[in-house]
Amino acid sequence: MRAQFVLQEIWIGLRRNLTMTIALVVTVAIAMALFGTGVLLKMQVDKSNNYWSDKVEVSIYLCNKMSANPSCHKAEPTQGEKDQIEAQLKAMPQVADVTAETQQQAFQRARERFKDTPGFSDTIQVGDIPDSFRVKLKNPKEYQAVVAQMQGRQGVDQVINERAILEKFFKILGGLQWAAMIIAAIQVVAAVLLVANTIRLSAFNRRRETGIMRLVGASNLYIQLPFVLEGAIAGLIGGIFAAVLLGFSKVFLLGRLQQNLQFATSLGWLDVIQVIVFAMCFGVVLCALASFLTLRRYLKI
Amino acid sequence: MIHFDNVTKVYSHQSRPALQGVNVAVEKGEFVFLVGPSGSGKSTFLRLILKEERPTQGGIHVAGKDLSKLTNWKIPHLRRRIGCVFQDFRLLPNKTVNENVAFALEVIGKPRRFIRKVVPEVIDLVGLEGKSHRMPDELSGGEQQRVAIARAFVNRPMVLLADEPTGNIDPATSIGIMKVLDRINRTGTTVVMATHDAAIVDAFRKRVVELEDGRVVRDQSRGVYGQAYGGV
C-alpha cells in the first residue's frame, strides 16, 4: 500500500513538471559526465605518473654517423670513450642504474613498439637510433646534475630527460581535468537550483494533497518522501545518461589518448564503472538533498 | 477533551490579540457551537487545537495531551485523533468520492484491507450510498460537504472540528449536514463547530460559546445564536 501510494505520487509529480524534469535530467547528466571525466583523467594521470616515475630514465645518446650535433664530427666514440662515460655515470651519487643499449637493441625495440603502424616500423633502420645509455635515477626529480654533466661531453650527442617530456603531457591532461571539474562544478550549482525550482513547483502543484495529508495526520516522512524521491529519480535518470556519456568518454577520449600517446597503463572498464557508480550516487544524493532542503522552505509541516 | 487555560494568541504582525485570556473546557461527547463575528478569533481557536499555531500565553490540552509538550514529531499523531471539515470542502478534484475518503487512511499508512472495509461504512453513514464512484464536480455542494465529513470521520477521531461547514450551502441542505454531524456526535465524538448560521444554532439548541474581539463573552448550554447578530 505504502510503496504503491508513494510511487504513484512520484509519477504524478514528475509528469506534471515534465519540462522541468527534462531540464534537470539533462543538467545532472552533463554535470556528472564532466565530473566523471575529470575523475577519469585524474586517475589516468596518477596511474601513468606512478607507472612512469620508476621507469623514466635519462637517455644519453652517443654520437654516430648521422648525428647532427657538430661536436660529434659524424663519428662514433671509441669503446674507450664509451667505457669512460659509463664509468662516470655509475660514479654519480644520483644514479641508481645504467644500462647500455646498442643500436641493434634500440632498433629491435623501436620495431616492437611501432609494430601497429607498419608503414612507420618498416622504414626504421639499424643506426637511426644511436647507441645509448639509459640511466635510472634514484630520485627521478634529481635529473639536473646528470643532464648538466653529460650535455656537451665528448662523444655525447643528446641527453634526453624523459620526465620533462612526460610532464608536458601530464600538464595538458591536468589542465583538461581541471577544466572538466570546473564546468562540472558550475553544472552542479545549476542542478541544485533546478532541483529547488522543480520541487517548489511540485509542492505548489500538489498543495491540496499535502494540505489534506497534513490535516489528517500523515507523518512528515510520508508527506516529504514523494518529493525527495522525485528529485532522486530525476538524479538517477541523469546519472544513467551520465554513465552512457562516460562510456563514450572512456572509448573516445581516453582510448584515443592511450593510442596516440603510448601510455603504458590504460584505465580498465572496472575503473570506469567505479567512477560511474560514484557519479550516479553523487547525482542521486545531490538531488535528494536539494529536494529535502527546498521542502523545508516550501512545505509547511 | 479540549481545555483552554487562560489562552492568549497574538500574531506577530498584529498588535491586537486574536484571542485574549480564553478559558474553555469541552468534555468528551459534547457538541459546541463557536459563534461570533468575523475576526472574533473562531478560526484561531480551531487552529490552536490542531497545533497549527502556538498560543502566546496559556496552556491547551487536547485528548489529555499538553500541546506545549508535544514535539513536532508527534503533531501528526495528534491530528489523527482530530477530524476537520471546512467551508470550502477541500476535496481532491481528480479523485472519486471513494478515493477521497480512502486518501485520508492511505496517507497514514492504514492497510488496504482495513480501508476497503471502513470507507463504504462511512460513506453510508454520511448518506452518500451509491455515489462512491462519482467525482466531486458531479456532486452538489451538500454532497461534497458530506464527502468531506466522511473523510474527516473515517479514522474515527475523538474530536471533529468544523469551520463554517454550512457556509457554502443553502439552508435546506444545511439541515441535512447538521443531521450528519449530530449522528457523528452521538457516536461519542466531540464536535466543535464554528458558524455564522443563526438558524442552525437556534434550531439545534446545543452549547454555545460566543467570542468577541478574542474574548469569550458567553458560554451557555442549550444556547441560541445571540441577540446582536441573530434573528434576521
Interface residues (C-beta under 8 A of the other chain):
Chain A: M1 R2 F5 R208 E209 G211 I212 M213 R214 L215 V216 G217 A218 S219 N220 Y222 I223 I301
Chain B: L50 N72 W73 I75 P76 H77 L78 R79 R80 R81 I82 G83 C84 R90 L92 F103 A104 E106 V107 I108 G109 K110 P111 R112 I115 R151 A152 N155
